[in-house]
Amino acid sequence: MPDTPADLSRRLIRASDRATLATTLADGSNAPYASLVMTACGHDARPLLLISDLAEHTKNLRVDPRCSLLFDGTTGLETPLTGARISVQGTAREVQDEALLDRYCRRHPSASGYAGFADFHLFQVDMERVHLVAGFGRIHWIDARDVLLDCSSYETLAAAEADIISHMNADHSDAVGLYANVLAGLPEAGWRLTGVDPEGCDLALGGRTARLDFDAIADNAEAARRELVKLTRKARQKAG
């Protein structure tokens, strides 16, 4: 896949399952407030949050929807400042979208237990620009239009995503295990597919996640199937 600053930023959003959310306190002080949130994203890479009305950050967003999200890709690096991280600037708005909510809950299975509560709501962050720092000297401000993937012609993949995931986990769990163990270099059994989008697929086991990119854009369900088959072949060849 390409490695432009915009592509790198989008991949980091897709690969992350959490972020630091910065909002403005609604108590009249206008002071900054940072909190941990669990994240997912749509096929276009727009961040998703499932948050409670009782949370301070939700109260803040109801008054001032402007926010920033820090996605940190430096975990595990000996020198973290050499790794990639992005600050997303935009506004958060509540959305009523069952497909996006399902996508969030597949990413975070525990969320299924409270997603239907009256005080929990799905928010989508409409990005305006992104600040990427990817090591010394690689620093960019990027317009959100360059980071987001135009999925206007990829609706059939979004509609088929749940069925693809169910089929892979039920009938091809061995292939999913190879994705994690061989291609992602992550041991242990029990990894499951949690997401398929035009650019790749997401895996999870307990609190751990992994992301694998496709070789080419999958603009429909059949193209996604071909890319998953390619990943299976690559894993089996690498495993010997």
N, C-alpha and C positions, 0 to 999 in steps of 0.2 A: 504494500500500500504506500501511497505518497507520504512524504515526511516534511511538508511545508509547516510553518508555524500554526496555521489554521488546522491542518490535519492532526498535528500533534496535540493541539488543545482539545479537539473533538474526541480523540482516542482516550485522553486522560479523563474526560467527563464520562465516557462510556465505561471505562475500566474501574472507576471509583464507586464505592458503595456508601461513602460518607463524605462530609465536607464541613468546614467551619462556616457558619452563617453569621454575617454581620448585619445588624439592623440598628435603627435609631430608637432609643427608649421613648415610650409613649407617655411617660410621666411628666412631661413638660420640660425636662432637663435637656433634651436633645443630645444626650450623651450616647456614645457608641456602645453597642452590646454585642458580644460574640458568643455563639453557642454551637454545640455539636448537633448535626442533623444527619439522618440516614437518607441517602439519595438513590434515585434511579433516573432514567431519562427516556424520552420518547425516541422513536426511530430517527428523528431529525437531530437528536442529541440535546434537546431542550431539557434542563434539569427538572426533576419532580421531587416534591417533598410531601410527606403525609404527616401533618402536624396537628396538635390539639389546641383548641381555643384556650385551654388553661395555661399553655406555655407562654413564657414572656415574649419569645420571638414572634408568636402568632399575634399577640396583642399589639406588638409594635407594627407588624405588617398591616394590620387592619387600619392603623392610623396613617402610616407612611409606607407604601409598598416598595419603596426603593431598598435595594439590598445588594450585598456582595457575597459571593460564595468562593471560598478558597478550597481548591482541589489539590491535594498534596500527593505527588508521585515519587517522593523521596524516601519512602520507608525502606529500611534495610541497607541503604547506601552507607558506605564507610564515611563518605564526606557528603552529607545531605545537600549542601548548597550547590553541588554539581548536578543535582537531579532537576526534573521538570516539575513545576507547579504553576497553577493559573489562578488568577483572581477574576471572577466573572462579575460584571456589573450589569444590573438590570432591575426589573420590577417583578414582584411576585403577585400572582392572582389566583384565586380559587377557580378550579375547573371541575365540571361534572362530566367525566369521561370514563366509562366502565373499562374500556380497553386499556387506558393508561393506568387506571387503578389496579387492574389485573397484572399489568406489567410490573408495577411497583411491588405488589404482593408476591410475585414469583421471585423477585430479587430479594425480598425480605419476608420469608414465610411467616414469621411471627406477627407481621402486620395484619395478616388475615384475621387474627383474633380480635382486633379492635378497629379495623377499617370501617365497620358498619356502625360504630358508636356515633351518636349525634354530635359529639364535640370534636370529632376528627374529620379533617377535610384535606383533600388533595390540592396542592398548589403547584403551579407551573411557573418557572422563572423565565420570563421573556428577556433574553440577553440583549444587551445593547453593544457592549464591547468586552474584550477579554485582554488581560495583561498576562503574557507568558514570560516566565523566567525559566530557561532550560539550561542553566549552567552559566558560567562566567562569559559575558560577552554576547550571550544569545537572549536578548530581551526584546519583546515586541508588544505593541498595542495592536489589536486585531479587531476589525469590525465584526460584529456578530453574524452578519450576513455571509461572511466568508467561513465562519466556523460551522454554522448550521448546515445540515445536509438537506437539500431539496428533495423531499419524498413525495411530491405531488403525484408522481406517476408510479409509486411503489405501494399503493394501497392494498393490493392483493397479498403481498407478503405480510403486512401487518394483520390482515384478516386471518391468515393461515398460521400465524406464529404460535398460538396456543396448541394447535393440533400437531405442528412440527415438533414442539418440545415434548408433548405427551408421547408421541410416537418414538422419539429418540430415547427418552428415559425408560419407556416400557419395553421396547423391542431391540434397542441398540445400546444398552447400558455398557456393554463391553467397549464399544467405540468411544462413548463419552469418557469412560475410564482412561482409555488411551490418550484422549485429548489432554486430560489433566496430568497423567503420570508421565507421558513421553514428551508431548509437545510443550506443556507448560512446566514440566519438571517438578510436579507436585505429587508426593507419594500418597498412599492410603487409598482404600476403596470407598465407594459410596458417593463419588462426585456426581452431580446432576446438572443437566442443562437448564438454565433459567431464562435465557433470552436469546433471540435470533433477530438480527437487524440487517440492513443491507450491507454492512461492512464487517460483520463478524458475529461471534456468539459468546455468551457469558456462561460461566460455570460456578457452582458453589458447593461447599461442603462445610456444614456447621457455620461458623463465622468467617470462613475464608472464601475468597472469590478469585476468579481468574478470567482472563479475557484472551480470546484468540481472534486474529484478523483473518478475513478471507483474502484470497489472491485477487479477486475481482468483485465488483459491486454486484450484489444479488438483488435484481430489481423485481423478482417475483418468487413464488414458492418453489418452482422447479429449479430456478437458478440457485436458491439457497440449498436445495437438496444436493445439487452438483458440488457446491462448495463444501458441504459437510462430508460428502464422499471423498473429495480431495484430501480433506483433513485426516480422514480415516486411513487412506492409503499412505499418506505422508507419515503418520504415526506408526503404522505397521512396518513400513520400510525402515524407519529410524530404529524401531525396536528389534529389527533383524529377523 
